[in-house]
């Protein structure tokens, strides 16, 4: 094993990535949207980018340790939403799905 792999294992263990696999809820995405999963850079647990009409983008992440923004627990962040960022508690899947639908219909 190389050093990079071992360092990653240390991070995965310290942040309990396997445990989070069972805590992160599934999310329905609109049929007219393409979903791109990206590496979890910048402290996020999960990052994604949504595309519609091959040009419009909505990016988002899951911050399980609420280090990237002001929120009192694990949360989803999506941007841009009406010129700003919108956040939902990790378990507020209905709220997140609602704005994803609204964004996809614009």
C-alpha positions, 0 to 999 in steps of 0.5 A: 500500500502506498502512503496516499492510500494509508492517509486516506484510510486514516481520514475515512476512519477518523470521520467514520465514512462507513458509518455515514453510509447508513445515515445519509438518506436517499434523494429523488432527483428530477428525471430531466436532470443529470447528476455528477458526483465529484470528490468531497474536496474542501471538507464536504462528505459528499459533493454533487453537481446537477445539470439541466439543458446541458448548460444550467448548473446547481452544485451542492454538498453534504457537510456532516460536521457543519464546518463549512457553513453555519448550521447546527448539525449535518446539512445539505447546501445547494448553490445558486438558489435565487442568487444565494445558498440554501441549506437543509438539515440532512434529514430534511429530504423533502425540503431538498427534493422540493428545491431540486424539483423547482430548480429543474422546472425553471 
